[in-house]
């Protein structure tokens, strides 16, 4: 792949895409948000809300994620 092009994803999200891109010769990276829970959770909640494609990957896992997010939001 082109040395100037990298694909980066949040760790644990759409690993199948990262693995397939890497297998095809593209540069890939996973990132992990780090910091106080109060600072990191809003970011992770936004990413989860934006990534509606999660639902198609594993409905059971998605339901568990939704349940945990609601618990953490106090709903």
Biopython code that builds the backbone (N, CA, C, O; Angstrom):
import numpy as np
from Bio.PDB.StructureBuilder import StructureBuilder

atoms = [
    (1, "UNK", "N", (0.812, -1.200, 0.000)),
    (1, "UNK", "CA", (0.000, 0.000, 0.000)),
    (1, "UNK", "C", (0.850, 1.256, 0.000)),
    (1, "UNK", "O", (2.070, 1.197, 0.159)),
    (2, "UNK", "N", (0.219, 2.347, -0.172)),
    (2, "UNK", "CA", (0.843, 3.671, -0.179)),
    (2, "UNK", "C", (1.321, 4.008, 1.232)),
    (2, "UNK", "O", (0.533, 3.974, 2.177)),
    (3, "UNK", "N", (2.599, 4.332, 1.379)),
    (3, "UNK", "CA", (3.162, 4.648, 2.698)),
    (3, "UNK", "C", (2.463, 5.831, 3.360)),
    (3, "UNK", "O", (2.491, 5.960, 4.584)),
    (4, "UNK", "N", (1.837, 6.698, 2.560)),
    (4, "UNK", "CA", (1.196, 7.899, 3.107)),
    (4, "UNK", "C", (-0.220, 7.634, 3.597)),
    (4, "UNK", "O", (-0.822, 8.489, 4.247)),
    (5, "UNK", "N", (-0.754, 6.462, 3.292)),
    (5, "UNK", "CA", (-2.149, 6.170, 3.637)),
    (5, "UNK", "C", (-2.207, 5.110, 4.735)),
    (5, "UNK", "O", (-1.643, 4.023, 4.607)),
    (6, "UNK", "N", (-2.894, 5.451, 5.799)),
    (6, "UNK", "CA", (-3.121, 4.530, 6.915)),
    (6, "UNK", "C", (-4.605, 4.502, 7.216)),
    (6, "UNK", "O", (-5.291, 5.515, 7.082)),
    (7, "UNK", "N", (-5.103, 3.343, 7.622)),
    (7, "UNK", "CA", (-6.475, 3.197, 8.093)),
    (7, "UNK", "C", (-6.402, 2.937, 9.593)),
    (7, "UNK", "O", (-5.723, 2.009, 10.033)),
    (8, "UNK", "N", (-7.099, 3.751, 10.377)),
    (8, "UNK", "CA", (-7.075, 3.590, 11.832)),
    (8, "UNK", "C", (-8.499, 3.434, 12.342)),
    (8, "UNK", "O", (-9.427, 4.081, 11.858)),
    (9, "UNK", "N", (-8.648, 2.566, 13.322)),
    (9, "UNK", "CA", (-9.957, 2.320, 13.926)),
    (9, "UNK", "C", (-9.809, 2.195, 15.428)),
    (9, "UNK", "O", (-8.748, 1.853, 15.951)),
    (10, "UNK", "N", (-10.899, 2.481, 16.096)),
    (10, "UNK", "CA", (-10.969, 2.289, 17.535)),
    (10, "UNK", "C", (-10.787, 0.803, 17.834)),
    (10, "UNK", "O", (-11.419, -0.042, 17.199)),
    (11, "UNK", "N", (-9.936, 0.486, 18.789)),
    (11, "UNK", "CA", (-9.667, -0.899, 19.165)),
    (11, "UNK", "C", (-10.976, -1.625, 19.493)),
    (11, "UNK", "O", (-11.792, -1.128, 20.270)),
    (12, "UNK", "N", (-11.166, -2.796, 18.896)),
    (12, "UNK", "CA", (-12.359, -3.593, 19.137)),
    (12, "UNK", "C", (-13.497, -3.317, 18.179)),
    (12, "UNK", "O", (-14.515, -4.007, 18.223)),
    (13, "UNK", "N", (-13.353, -2.329, 17.316)),
    (13, "UNK", "CA", (-14.415, -1.995, 16.369)),
    (13, "UNK", "C", (-14.040, -2.511, 14.977)),
    (13, "UNK", "O", (-12.968, -2.201, 14.458)),
    (14, "UNK", "N", (-14.910, -3.279, 14.399)),
    (14, "UNK", "CA", (-14.758, -3.750, 13.016)),
    (14, "UNK", "C", (-13.381, -4.344, 12.737)),
    (14, "UNK", "O", (-12.732, -3.999, 11.749)),
    (15, "UNK", "N", (-12.951, -5.233, 13.609)),
    (15, "UNK", "CA", (-11.645, -5.861, 13.422)),
    (15, "UNK", "C", (-11.542, -6.565, 12.076)),
    (15, "UNK", "O", (-10.467, -6.608, 11.476)),
    (16, "UNK", "N", (-12.651, -7.115, 11.601)),
    (16, "UNK", "CA", (-12.607, -7.816, 10.314)),
    (16, "UNK", "C", (-12.169, -6.878, 9.192)),
    (16, "UNK", "O", (-11.472, -7.304, 8.271)),
    (17, "UNK", "N", (-12.566, -5.615, 9.254)),
    (17, "UNK", "CA", (-12.139, -4.654, 8.231)),
    (17, "UNK", "C", (-10.638, -4.397, 8.324)),
    (17, "UNK", "O", (-9.936, -4.379, 7.313)),
    (18, "UNK", "N", (-10.159, -4.200, 9.538)),
    (18, "UNK", "CA", (-8.721, -3.950, 9.734)),
    (18, "UNK", "C", (-7.892, -5.130, 9.245)),
    (18, "UNK", "O", (-6.894, -4.949, 8.549)),
    (19, "UNK", "N", (-8.309, -6.333, 9.611)),
    (19, "UNK", "CA", (-7.548, -7.522, 9.227)),
    (19, "UNK", "C", (-7.530, -7.698, 7.710)),
    (19, "UNK", "O", (-6.495, -8.038, 7.136)),
    (20, "UNK", "N", (-8.663, -7.469, 7.066)),
    (20, "UNK", "CA", (-8.720, -7.609, 5.609)),
    (20, "UNK", "C", (-7.890, -6.539, 4.909)),
    (20, "UNK", "O", (-7.221, -6.828, 3.917)),
    (21, "UNK", "N", (-7.925, -5.307, 5.412)),
    (21, "UNK", "CA", (-7.097, -4.246, 4.833)),
    (21, "UNK", "C", (-5.614, -4.578, 4.993)),
    (21, "UNK", "O", (-4.834, -4.430, 4.052)),
    (22, "UNK", "N", (-5.232, -5.027, 6.187)),
    (22, "UNK", "CA", (-3.830, -5.379, 6.435)),
    (22, "UNK", "C", (-3.407, -6.545, 5.540)),
    (22, "UNK", "O", (-2.308, -6.544, 4.986)),
    (23, "UNK", "N", (-4.277, -7.526, 5.406)),
    (23, "UNK", "CA", (-3.979, -8.686, 4.562)),
    (23, "UNK", "C", (-3.794, -8.265, 3.104)),
    (23, "UNK", "O", (-3.011, -8.870, 2.371)),
    (24, "UNK", "N", (-4.521, -7.220, 2.688)),
    (24, "UNK", "CA", (-4.417, -6.718, 1.314)),
    (24, "UNK", "C", (-3.213, -5.792, 1.128)),
    (24, "UNK", "O", (-2.998, -5.263, 0.038)),
    (25, "UNK", "N", (-2.424, -5.594, 2.199)),
    (25, "UNK", "CA", (-1.211, -4.800, 2.074)),
    (25, "UNK", "C", (-1.321, -3.355, 2.513)),
    (25, "UNK", "O", (-0.361, -2.595, 2.379)),
    (26, "UNK", "N", (-2.465, -2.961, 3.031)),
    (26, "UNK", "CA", (-2.628, -1.586, 3.508)),
    (26, "UNK", "C", (-2.121, -1.465, 4.940)),
    (26, "UNK", "O", (-2.116, -2.436, 5.697)),
    (27, "UNK", "N", (-1.697, -0.263, 5.295)),
    (27, "UNK", "CA", (-1.260, 0.007, 6.663)),
    (27, "UNK", "C", (-2.491, 0.226, 7.533)),
    (27, "UNK", "O", (-3.379, 1.002, 7.179)),
    (28, "UNK", "N", (-2.539, -0.448, 8.652)),
    (28, "UNK", "CA", (-3.671, -0.302, 9.566)),
    (28, "UNK", "C", (-3.159, -0.057, 10.980)),
    (28, "UNK", "O", (-2.041, -0.436, 11.331)),
    (29, "UNK", "N", (-3.993, 0.575, 11.771)),
    (29, "UNK", "CA", (-3.661, 0.829, 13.177)),
    (29, "UNK", "C", (-4.945, 0.795, 13.984)),
    (29, "UNK", "O", (-6.023, 1.114, 13.483)),
    (30, "UNK", "N", (-4.813, 0.407, 15.229)),
    (30, "UNK", "CA", (-5.920, 0.463, 16.185)),
    (30, "UNK", "C", (-5.522, 1.472, 17.246)),
    (30, "UNK", "O", (-4.351, 1.563, 17.614)),
    (31, "UNK", "N", (-6.492, 2.231, 17.737)),
    (31, "UNK", "CA", (-6.167, 3.177, 18.796)),
    (31, "UNK", "C", (-7.048, 2.937, 20.005)),
    (31, "UNK", "O", (-8.169, 2.440, 19.895)),
    (32, "UNK", "N", (-6.519, 3.298, 21.153)),
    (32, "UNK", "CA", (-7.210, 3.113, 22.429)),
    (32, "UNK", "C", (-7.266, 4.466, 23.130)),
    (32, "UNK", "O", (-6.224, 5.021, 23.478)),
    (33, "UNK", "N", (-8.463, 5.004, 23.344)),
    (33, "UNK", "CA", (-8.563, 6.249, 24.117)),
    (33, "UNK", "C", (-8.054, 6.010, 25.535)),
    (33, "UNK", "O", (-8.320, 4.970, 26.138)),
    (34, "UNK", "N", (-7.332, 6.972, 26.045)),
    (34, "UNK", "CA", (-6.732, 6.821, 27.366)),
    (34, "UNK", "C", (-6.982, 8.092, 28.167)),
    (34, "UNK", "O", (-6.853, 9.202, 27.651)),
    (35, "UNK", "N", (-7.337, 7.916, 29.418)),
    (35, "UNK", "CA", (-7.521, 9.061, 30.294)),
    (35, "UNK", "C", (-8.532, 8.754, 31.369)),
    (35, "UNK", "O", (-8.963, 7.610, 31.518)),
    (36, "UNK", "N", (-8.915, 9.776, 32.123)),
    (36, "UNK", "CA", (-9.914, 9.577, 33.173)),
    (36, "UNK", "C", (-11.241, 9.109, 32.565)),
    (36, "UNK", "O", (-11.619, 9.540, 31.476)),
    (37, "UNK", "N", (-11.932, 8.234, 33.271)),
    (37, "UNK", "CA", (-13.196, 7.680, 32.773)),
    (37, "UNK", "C", (-14.155, 8.798, 32.372)),
    (37, "UNK", "O", (-14.824, 8.701, 31.343)),
    (38, "UNK", "N", (-14.226, 9.847, 33.169)),
    (38, "UNK", "CA", (-15.128, 10.957, 32.866)),
    (38, "UNK", "C", (-14.820, 11.646, 31.552)),
    (38, "UNK", "O", (-15.711, 12.220, 30.925)),
    (39, "UNK", "N", (-13.567, 11.594, 31.132)),
    (39, "UNK", "CA", (-13.174, 12.202, 29.860)),
    (39, "UNK", "C", (-13.305, 11.226, 28.699)),
    (39, "UNK", "O", (-13.638, 11.629, 27.585)),
    (40, "UNK", "N", (-13.049, 9.955, 28.948)),
    (40, "UNK", "CA", (-13.040, 8.950, 27.883)),
    (40, "UNK", "C", (-14.445, 8.466, 27.524)),
    (40, "UNK", "O", (-14.741, 8.260, 26.347)),
    (41, "UNK", "N", (-15.316, 8.282, 28.524)),
    (41, "UNK", "CA", (-16.647, 7.717, 28.258)),
    (41, "UNK", "C", (-17.473, 8.548, 27.278)),
    (41, "UNK", "O", (-18.085, 7.963, 26.384)),
    (42, "UNK", "N", (-17.527, 9.878, 27.391)),
    (42, "UNK", "CA", (-18.305, 10.634, 26.399)),
    (42, "UNK", "C", (-17.812, 10.392, 24.973)),
    (42, "UNK", "O", (-18.612, 10.295, 24.042)),
    (43, "UNK", "N", (-16.506, 10.297, 24.810)),
    (43, "UNK", "CA", (-15.936, 10.022, 23.494)),
    (43, "UNK", "C", (-16.386, 8.654, 22.989)),
    (43, "UNK", "O", (-16.824, 8.521, 21.847)),
    (44, "UNK", "N", (-16.275, 7.640, 23.847)),
    (44, "UNK", "CA", (-16.677, 6.291, 23.447)),
    (44, "UNK", "C", (-18.171, 6.209, 23.159)),
    (44, "UNK", "O", (-18.582, 5.509, 22.234)),
    (45, "UNK", "N", (-18.979, 6.905, 23.928)),
    (45, "UNK", "CA", (-20.427, 6.924, 23.687)),
    (45, "UNK", "C", (-20.737, 7.549, 22.330)),
    (45, "UNK", "O", (-21.603, 7.064, 21.603)),
    (46, "UNK", "N", (-20.029, 8.626, 21.991)),
    (46, "UNK", "CA", (-20.237, 9.248, 20.670)),
    (46, "UNK", "C", (-19.854, 8.286, 19.560)),
    (46, "UNK", "O", (-20.581, 8.157, 18.575)),
    (47, "UNK", "N", (-18.721, 7.610, 19.705)),
    (47, "UNK", "CA", (-18.292, 6.662, 18.670)),
    (47, "UNK", "C", (-19.311, 5.531, 18.523)),
    (47, "UNK", "O", (-19.637, 5.134, 17.404)),
    (48, "UNK", "N", (-19.811, 5.015, 19.632)),
    (48, "UNK", "CA", (-20.792, 3.926, 19.574)),
    (48, "UNK", "C", (-22.083, 4.396, 18.921)),
    (48, "UNK", "O", (-22.680, 3.666, 18.130)),
    (49, "UNK", "N", (-22.519, 5.609, 19.247)),
    (49, "UNK", "CA", (-23.746, 6.140, 18.644)),
    (49, "UNK", "C", (-23.571, 6.398, 17.157)),
    (49, "UNK", "O", (-24.510, 6.209, 16.383)),
    (50, "UNK", "N", (-22.390, 6.823, 16.748)),
    (50, "UNK", "CA", (-22.126, 7.102, 15.332)),
    (50, "UNK", "C", (-21.974, 5.829, 14.515)),
    (50, "UNK", "O", (-22.273, 5.819, 13.321)),
    (51, "UNK", "N", (-21.520, 4.778, 15.135)),
    (51, "UNK", "CA", (-21.204, 3.555, 14.408)),
    (51, "UNK", "C", (-22.387, 2.598, 14.412)),
    (51, "UNK", "O", (-22.366, 1.576, 15.097)),
    (52, "UNK", "N", (-23.398, 2.928, 13.657)),
    (52, "UNK", "CA", (-24.586, 2.073, 13.609)),
    (52, "UNK", "C", (-24.299, 0.748, 12.906)),
    (52, "UNK", "O", (-25.100, -0.183, 12.987)),
    (53, "UNK", "N", (-23.171, 0.662, 12.224)),
    (53, "UNK", "CA", (-22.818, -0.588, 11.551)),
    (53, "UNK", "C", (-22.531, -1.703, 12.548)),
    (53, "UNK", "O", (-22.522, -2.877, 12.178)),
    (54, "UNK", "N", (-22.297, -1.349, 13.802)),
    (54, "UNK", "CA", (-22.042, -2.374, 14.822)),
    (54, "UNK", "C", (-23.202, -3.363, 14.866)),
    (54, "UNK", "O", (-22.993, -4.560, 15.068)),
    (55, "UNK", "N", (-24.411, -2.870, 14.680)),
    (55, "UNK", "CA", (-25.609, -3.704, 14.813)),
    (55, "UNK", "C", (-25.578, -4.902, 13.877)),
    (55, "UNK", "O", (-26.051, -5.980, 14.237)),
    (56, "UNK", "N", (-25.032, -4.730, 12.687)),
    (56, "UNK", "CA", (-25.008, -5.819, 11.730)),
    (56, "UNK", "C", (-23.943, -6.865, 12.013)),
    (56, "UNK", "O", (-24.004, -7.965, 11.464)),
    (57, "UNK", "N", (-22.981, -6.551, 12.845)),
    (57, "UNK", "CA", (-21.869, -7.468, 13.084)),
    (57, "UNK", "C", (-22.238, -8.582, 14.046)),
    (57, "UNK", "O", (-21.890, -9.741, 13.819)),
    (58, "UNK", "N", (-22.922, -8.251, 15.090)),
    (58, "UNK", "CA", (-23.294, -9.264, 16.069)),
    (58, "UNK", "C", (-24.418, -8.711, 16.922)),
    (58, "UNK", "O", (-24.184, -7.902, 17.820)),
    (59, "UNK", "N", (-25.631, -9.144, 16.644)),
    (59, "UNK", "CA", (-26.779, -8.569, 17.346)),
    (59, "UNK", "C", (-26.702, -8.813, 18.849)),
    (59, "UNK", "O", (-27.079, -7.938, 19.628)),
    (60, "UNK", "N", (-26.229, -9.968, 19.268)),
    (60, "UNK", "CA", (-26.128, -10.241, 20.707)),
    (60, "UNK", "C", (-25.114, -9.311, 21.357)),
    (60, "UNK", "O", (-25.386, -8.721, 22.403)),
    (61, "UNK", "N", (-23.952, -9.181, 20.741)),
    (61, "UNK", "CA", (-22.921, -8.297, 21.281)),
    (61, "UNK", "C", (-23.416, -6.851, 21.311)),
    (61, "UNK", "O", (-23.176, -6.126, 22.276)),
    (62, "UNK", "N", (-24.103, -6.443, 20.258)),
    (62, "UNK", "CA", (-24.632, -5.081, 20.192)),
    (62, "UNK", "C", (-25.624, -4.827, 21.327)),
    (62, "UNK", "O", (-25.596, -3.763, 21.944)),
    (63, "UNK", "N", (-26.492, -5.787, 21.604)),
    (63, "UNK", "CA", (-27.450, -5.622, 22.699)),
    (63, "UNK", "C", (-26.736, -5.504, 24.042)),
    (63, "UNK", "O", (-27.136, -4.709, 24.893)),
    (64, "UNK", "N", (-25.692, -6.283, 24.230)),
    (64, "UNK", "CA", (-24.922, -6.194, 25.474)),
    (64, "UNK", "C", (-24.227, -4.839, 25.595)),
    (64, "UNK", "O", (-24.172, -4.259, 26.680)),
    (65, "UNK", "N", (-23.700, -4.342, 24.490)),
    (65, "UNK", "CA", (-23.054, -3.026, 24.497)),
    (65, "UNK", "C", (-24.069, -1.944, 24.831)),
    (65, "UNK", "O", (-23.800, -1.066, 25.651)),
    (66, "UNK", "N", (-25.239, -2.005, 24.196)),
    (66, "UNK", "CA", (-26.288, -1.019, 24.480)),
    (66, "UNK", "C", (-26.686, -1.056, 25.951)),
    (66, "UNK", "O", (-26.849, -0.012, 26.583)),
    (67, "UNK", "N", (-26.841, -2.252, 26.489)),
    (67, "UNK", "CA", (-27.231, -2.400, 27.893)),
    (67, "UNK", "C", (-26.186, -1.766, 28.808)),
    (67, "UNK", "O", (-26.529, -1.053, 29.751)),
    (68, "UNK", "N", (-24.922, -2.027, 28.526)),
    (68, "UNK", "CA", (-23.845, -1.472, 29.348)),
    (68, "UNK", "C", (-23.773, 0.049, 29.216)),
    (68, "UNK", "O", (-23.549, 0.745, 30.206)),
    (69, "UNK", "N", (-23.961, 0.565, 28.010)),
    (69, "UNK", "CA", (-23.948, 2.020, 27.827)),
    (69, "UNK", "C", (-25.082, 2.679, 28.599)),
    (69, "UNK", "O", (-24.885, 3.723, 29.220)),
    (70, "UNK", "N", (-26.265, 2.078, 28.566)),
    (70, "UNK", "CA", (-27.401, 2.623, 29.331)),
    (70, "UNK", "C", (-27.105, 2.584, 30.826)),
    (70, "UNK", "O", (-27.424, 3.523, 31.555)),
    (71, "UNK", "N", (-26.494, 1.491, 31.274)),
    (71, "UNK", "CA", (-26.148, 1.376, 32.693)),
    (71, "UNK", "C", (-25.179, 2.491, 33.091)),
    (71, "UNK", "O", (-25.338, 3.119, 34.138)),
    (72, "UNK", "N", (-24.188, 2.725, 32.254)),
    (72, "UNK", "CA", (-23.183, 3.746, 32.570)),
    (72, "UNK", "C", (-23.749, 5.158, 32.475)),
    (72, "UNK", "O", (-23.250, 6.072, 33.132)),
    (73, "UNK", "N", (-24.777, 5.340, 31.667)),
    (73, "UNK", "CA", (-25.412, 6.651, 31.546)),
    (73, "UNK", "C", (-26.479, 6.849, 32.617)),
    (73, "UNK", "O", (-27.063, 7.927, 32.720)),
    (74, "UNK", "N", (-26.734, 5.817, 33.410)),
    (74, "UNK", "CA", (-27.719, 5.912, 34.479)),
    (74, "UNK", "C", (-29.155, 5.836, 34.010)),
    (74, "UNK", "O", (-30.055, 6.362, 34.664)),
    (75, "UNK", "N", (-29.375, 5.179, 32.874)),
    (75, "UNK", "CA", (-30.742, 5.031, 32.346)),
    (75, "UNK", "C", (-31.310, 3.689, 32.690)),
    (75, "UNK", "O", (-32.447, 3.388, 32.329)),
]
sb = StructureBuilder()
sb.init_structure("model")
sb.init_model(0)
sb.init_chain("A")
sb.init_seg("    ")
for serial, (resi, resn, name, xyz) in enumerate(atoms, 1):
    if name == "N":
        sb.init_residue(resn, " ", resi, " ")
    sb.init_atom(name, np.array(xyz, "f"), 0.0, 1.0, " ", f" {name:<3s}", serial, name[0])
structure = sb.get_structure()
